[in-house]
Amino acid sequence: MRYWRPFTDEALERASADGCASAIVLPLYPHFSISTTGSSLRALLAEMQASHPRLFASHTVVPSWHRSRGYVDVVARLVAGEVRNLPPPTKTTTTTTRKAKAAKSEEEEEPPPVVLFSAHGVPVSYIEEQGDPYKSHVEETVDLVSKRVRGLLAGSRRVDFELAFQSRVGPVEWLRPYTDDALMDMAKRGVKGVVVVPISFVSEHIETLEEIDVEYKEIAEDAGIRHWRRVPALNLEPDFIQELKHQVVDALYNRPAVSTSEACVVNAFDLDDQPLGVLTGVDRDVELINTRTAAVAIAITALFELLANSRAIHLFGLGAV
């Protein structure tokens, strides 16, 4: 893994010890980005060149798989299931006047629920200045999944689809709309039901369990959204595991070999460049710095949450009013 054990060098050492003479590199990022797949491939390439020339000489890469039928189908099935769990929109009765004489009662149906795809954001400069294909990859997936969900619902439920981006940090401009802004905008339009899809996240972690399930849910409910559903990450979903198997088998038997360098070039990623905000280096010390920094930040956040309603923290004027 990129930021925790087994690290890149450990996995390659294990492969060499097992006598592996070739490798299929399948990033668990469906969508290519210079900050995720690109960064990981850079680390892998440097390690193979330095210590594992045999694997370097015989390897192939799956650069992205955001349009794969199996991936689209499993996401769409999970989304459709959560949409079906939403209560149907309610109707409200309003009274209007005609010519200030006769009163007329009208039924108005609330807006349909929204399926909100929430993808990890990246700085706009990655897209506009460095040619990162990430945004277009995510948009392709959202379009394909949306069409598939409509087919699965077969007209039984009316639903809208939107895309937003989460997890921005720092002062630079990130991809918009931001997820929290999108939720606020939905509430202003009268939307009462939301199904959030952590698109491009294949496993549960802090950005799904905390950022979406706690922070964004609170924003939505405070804004007036009553019905909240969150599609689970793919995790060990059997159809997802079959999709990973398909990608490996397809790369092994049906596709031309793609080297690490070629995978990066075709996605406009220069292996010699270092994207803004990505730590340099591929050794374990750098990986541990990343991991421990994140762990400290999470621990501080958790501690603050625990103390937020305690008397001790109110002594310092930090508690909720």
C-alpha positions as CSV (number, residue, x, y, z in Angstrom):
1,M,0.0,0.0,0.0
2,R,1.0,3.6,-0.5
3,Y,0.8,4.8,3.1
4,W,0.6,1.7,5.3
5,R,1.9,-1.8,5.5
6,P,2.6,-3.7,3.3
7,F,4.5,-0.8,1.7
8,T,5.6,-0.9,-1.9
9,D,9.1,-2.2,-1.1
10,E,7.7,-4.9,1.2
11,A,5.2,-6.2,-1.5
12,L,7.9,-6.4,-4.1
13,E,10.3,-8.2,-1.7
14,R,7.5,-10.7,-1.0
15,A,6.9,-11.2,-4.7
16,S,10.6,-11.8,-5.4
17,A,10.9,-14.2,-2.5
18,D,8.0,-16.2,-3.9
19,G,9.8,-16.5,-7.2
20,C,7.6,-14.2,-9.3
21,A,9.1,-13.4,-12.6
22,S,6.5,-10.9,-13.8
23,A,3.9,-8.6,-12.3
24,I,0.4,-7.2,-13.1
25,V,0.0,-3.8,-11.5
26,L,-3.7,-3.1,-10.6
27,P,-4.1,0.2,-8.8
28,L,-7.1,0.2,-6.5
29,Y,-8.0,3.6,-7.9
30,P,-10.6,3.2,-10.6
31,H,-9.8,6.7,-11.9
32,F,-6.3,7.8,-12.9
33,S,-5.0,10.9,-11.1
34,I,-1.4,12.3,-10.8
35,S,-1.9,12.4,-7.1
36,T,-3.0,8.8,-6.6
37,T,-2.3,6.3,-9.4
38,G,0.6,8.5,-10.8
39,S,2.2,8.9,-7.4
40,S,1.9,5.2,-6.6
41,L,3.3,4.2,-10.0
42,R,6.2,6.6,-9.5
43,A,7.0,4.8,-6.2
44,L,6.6,1.4,-7.8
45,L,8.8,2.2,-10.8
46,A,11.7,3.6,-8.6
47,E,11.6,0.6,-6.3
48,M,11.5,-1.9,-9.2
49,Q,14.4,-0.2,-11.0
50,A,16.5,0.0,-7.9
51,S,15.9,-3.5,-6.4
52,H,13.8,-5.7,-8.6
53,P,15.0,-5.5,-12.2
54,R,13.4,-8.8,-13.1
55,L,9.9,-7.6,-12.3
56,F,10.7,-4.2,-13.9
57,A,11.6,-6.0,-17.1
58,S,8.3,-8.0,-17.2
59,H,5.3,-6.1,-15.8
60,T,2.1,-4.6,-17.1
61,V,-0.2,-2.0,-15.7
62,V,-3.9,-1.4,-15.6
63,P,-3.9,2.4,-15.7
64,S,-7.6,2.9,-14.9
65,W,-10.8,0.9,-15.0
66,H,-13.5,3.6,-14.5
67,R,-15.6,2.5,-17.5
68,S,-15.5,-1.2,-16.9
69,R,-18.9,-2.9,-17.1
70,G,-18.4,-4.8,-13.9
71,Y,-17.4,-1.8,-11.9
72,V,-20.3,0.3,-13.2
73,D,-22.8,-2.5,-12.6
74,V,-21.8,-3.1,-9.0
75,V,-21.9,0.6,-8.1
76,A,-25.2,1.0,-9.9
77,R,-26.8,-1.9,-8.1
78,L,-25.8,-0.6,-4.7
79,V,-27.0,2.9,-5.6
80,A,-30.4,1.6,-6.8
81,G,-30.8,-0.4,-3.6
82,E,-30.3,2.8,-1.4
83,V,-32.7,4.8,-3.6
84,R,-35.4,2.2,-3.1
85,N,-34.9,2.5,0.7
86,L,-35.8,6.2,0.6
87,P,-39.5,7.1,1.4
88,P,-41.4,8.4,-1.6
89,P,-41.6,12.2,-1.9
90,T,-44.5,13.7,0.0
91,K,-47.1,16.2,-1.2
92,T,-47.9,19.5,0.5
93,T,-51.1,21.5,0.2
94,T,-50.8,25.2,-0.4
95,T,-53.6,27.8,-0.7
96,T,-53.5,30.5,-3.3
97,T,-56.1,33.2,-4.3
98,R,-57.5,34.0,-7.6
99,K,-58.6,37.6,-8.2
100,A,-58.5,38.0,-4.4
101,K,-61.9,36.1,-4.2
102,A,-61.9,32.4,-4.5
103,A,-59.4,30.3,-2.5
104,K,-57.8,27.3,-4.3
105,S,-56.0,24.4,-2.7
106,E,-53.1,22.9,-4.7
107,E,-50.9,19.9,-4.1
108,E,-47.2,20.4,-4.6
109,E,-44.8,17.4,-4.6
110,E,-41.4,18.0,-3.1
111,P,-38.4,17.7,-5.4
112,P,-37.2,14.2,-6.2
113,P,-34.4,12.8,-4.2
114,V,-30.8,13.4,-5.4
115,V,-28.1,10.8,-5.9
116,L,-25.0,12.8,-5.0
117,F,-21.7,11.3,-6.2
118,S,-19.0,12.6,-3.9
119,A,-15.5,12.1,-5.3
120,H,-12.2,13.1,-3.7
121,G,-11.3,16.5,-5.0
122,V,-7.9,17.6,-6.5
123,P,-6.6,21.1,-7.1
124,V,-7.9,22.7,-10.3
125,S,-4.3,23.3,-11.4
126,Y,-3.9,19.5,-11.8
127,I,-6.6,19.5,-14.4
128,E,-6.1,22.8,-16.2
129,E,-2.3,23.0,-16.1
130,Q,-1.0,19.4,-15.9
131,G,-3.7,17.6,-17.9
132,D,-4.8,15.3,-15.1
133,P,-7.6,13.1,-16.6
134,Y,-9.1,12.5,-13.2
135,K,-12.1,14.8,-13.5
136,S,-13.1,13.5,-16.9
137,H,-12.7,9.9,-15.7
138,V,-15.0,10.5,-12.7
139,E,-17.6,12.3,-15.0
140,E,-17.6,9.3,-17.3
141,T,-18.2,6.9,-14.4
142,V,-21.0,9.1,-13.0
143,D,-22.7,9.2,-16.4
144,L,-22.5,5.5,-16.9
145,V,-23.7,4.6,-13.4
146,S,-26.6,7.1,-13.6
147,K,-27.8,5.6,-16.8
148,R,-27.6,2.1,-15.3
149,V,-29.4,3.1,-12.1
150,R,-32.3,4.6,-14.2
151,G,-32.5,1.2,-16.0
152,L,-32.6,-0.7,-12.7
153,L,-35.3,1.5,-11.3
154,A,-37.3,1.1,-14.5
155,G,-39.3,4.2,-13.9
156,S,-40.4,3.2,-10.4
157,R,-38.7,6.1,-8.8
158,R,-37.9,9.6,-10.0
159,V,-34.4,10.7,-9.0
160,D,-31.8,13.3,-10.0
161,F,-28.0,12.8,-10.2
162,E,-25.3,15.3,-9.2
163,L,-21.5,15.2,-8.8
164,A,-19.5,17.0,-6.1
165,F,-16.0,16.9,-4.7
166,Q,-14.9,16.5,-1.1
167,S,-11.7,16.5,1.1
168,R,-10.2,19.8,-0.1
169,V,-7.3,21.2,2.0
170,G,-5.2,24.3,1.8
171,P,-5.7,27.7,0.2
172,V,-5.7,26.7,-3.5
173,E,-8.8,26.2,-5.7
174,W,-10.1,22.7,-5.8
175,L,-12.6,21.1,-8.1
176,R,-16.1,22.3,-7.6
177,P,-18.9,22.0,-6.6
178,Y,-17.8,21.1,-3.1
179,T,-19.9,18.4,-1.4
180,D,-20.9,20.6,1.5
181,D,-22.0,23.4,-0.8
182,A,-23.9,21.0,-3.0
183,L,-25.9,19.7,0.1
184,M,-26.7,23.2,1.1
185,D,-27.9,24.1,-2.4
186,M,-30.2,21.0,-2.5
187,A,-31.7,21.9,0.8
188,K,-32.5,25.4,-0.5
189,R,-34.3,23.8,-3.5
190,G,-36.4,21.8,-1.1
191,V,-34.8,18.4,-1.6
192,K,-35.6,16.1,1.3
193,G,-33.9,12.9,0.3
194,V,-30.3,12.3,-0.6
195,V,-28.3,9.2,-1.4
196,V,-24.5,9.9,-1.2
197,V,-22.2,7.7,-3.3
198,P,-18.5,7.7,-2.3
199,I,-17.5,7.3,-5.9
200,S,-13.8,6.3,-6.6
201,F,-13.5,5.1,-2.9
202,V,-13.3,1.3,-3.0
203,S,-13.0,0.8,0.8
204,E,-14.2,2.5,3.9
205,H,-11.9,4.9,5.6
206,I,-11.8,8.3,7.3
207,E,-13.2,10.1,4.3
208,T,-16.3,7.9,4.2
209,L,-16.8,7.0,7.9
210,E,-16.1,10.5,9.3
211,E,-16.3,13.1,6.5
212,I,-19.4,11.7,4.8
213,D,-21.2,9.8,7.6
214,V,-20.7,12.4,10.3
215,E,-19.7,15.8,9.0
216,Y,-21.7,15.9,5.7
217,K,-24.7,14.2,7.3
218,E,-24.8,16.8,10.0
219,I,-24.7,19.6,7.4
220,A,-27.5,18.0,5.4
221,E,-29.8,17.5,8.4
222,D,-29.1,21.0,9.8
223,A,-30.1,22.4,6.4
224,G,-33.4,20.5,6.4
225,I,-32.7,17.3,4.4
226,R,-34.7,14.6,6.3
227,H,-33.8,11.4,4.5
228,W,-30.1,10.5,4.3
229,R,-28.7,7.3,2.8
230,R,-25.1,6.5,2.1
231,V,-24.0,3.8,-0.4
232,P,-21.3,1.6,1.2
233,A,-17.9,1.5,-0.4
234,L,-17.2,-1.7,-2.4
235,N,-15.1,-3.3,0.2
236,L,-15.5,-7.1,-0.1
237,E,-18.6,-7.0,-2.3
238,P,-18.4,-10.3,-4.3
239,D,-19.2,-8.6,-7.6
240,F,-16.4,-6.1,-6.9
241,I,-13.9,-8.9,-6.2
242,Q,-15.0,-10.5,-9.5
243,E,-14.3,-7.3,-11.2
244,L,-10.7,-7.1,-9.9
245,K,-10.3,-10.7,-11.0
246,H,-11.5,-9.7,-14.5
247,Q,-9.1,-6.9,-14.7
248,V,-6.1,-9.1,-13.8
249,V,-7.1,-11.9,-16.2
250,D,-7.8,-9.4,-19.0
251,A,-4.5,-7.7,-18.5
252,L,-2.8,-11.1,-18.5
253,Y,-4.3,-12.6,-21.6
254,N,-6.2,-10.0,-23.7
255,R,-4.4,-6.7,-23.5
256,P,-1.0,-5.5,-24.8
257,A,1.5,-5.1,-22.0
258,V,1.6,-1.5,-20.6
259,S,4.6,-0.5,-18.7
260,T,4.6,1.9,-15.8
261,S,6.1,4.7,-17.9
262,E,3.6,4.1,-20.7
263,A,0.6,4.1,-18.3
264,C,1.7,7.5,-17.0
265,V,2.5,9.0,-20.4
266,V,-1.0,8.1,-21.8
267,N,-2.5,9.8,-18.8
268,A,-0.4,13.0,-19.2
269,F,1.6,12.3,-16.2
270,D,5.3,13.2,-16.3
271,L,7.2,10.8,-14.0
272,D,9.9,13.5,-13.6
273,D,7.5,16.1,-12.3
274,Q,6.3,16.3,-8.6
275,P,2.7,17.4,-8.3
276,L,2.0,20.2,-5.8
277,G,1.1,18.8,-2.4
278,V,2.6,15.3,-3.0
279,L,5.6,14.4,-0.8
280,T,8.7,13.4,-2.7
281,G,10.6,10.2,-2.1
282,V,9.5,6.5,-2.1
283,D,11.3,5.2,1.0
284,R,9.6,3.9,4.1
285,D,10.5,7.0,6.2
286,V,8.5,9.2,3.9
287,E,5.6,6.8,3.9
288,L,5.6,6.7,7.7
289,I,5.7,10.5,7.9
290,N,2.5,10.6,5.8
291,T,0.8,8.0,7.8
292,R,1.7,9.3,11.2
293,T,0.8,12.9,10.3
294,A,-2.7,11.7,9.2
295,A,-3.0,9.6,12.4
296,V,-2.2,12.5,14.6
297,A,-4.7,14.7,12.8
298,I,-7.4,12.1,13.2
299,A,-6.6,11.6,16.9
300,I,-6.8,15.4,17.6
301,T,-10.1,15.5,15.7
302,A,-11.5,12.6,17.7
303,L,-10.4,14.1,21.0
304,F,-12.0,17.4,20.2
305,E,-15.2,15.6,19.3
306,L,-15.2,13.7,22.6
307,L,-14.5,16.9,24.6
308,A,-16.8,19.2,22.7
309,N,-19.7,18.8,25.1
310,S,-17.7,18.4,28.3
311,R,-17.4,21.0,31.0
312,A,-13.6,21.0,30.7
313,I,-13.5,22.4,27.2
314,H,-16.1,25.0,28.0
315,L,-13.7,26.5,30.5
316,F,-11.6,27.6,27.5
317,G,-14.5,28.9,25.5
318,L,-14.2,26.2,22.9
319,G,-17.4,24.3,23.4
320,A,-20.5,24.6,21.4
321,V,-22.8,27.5,22.3
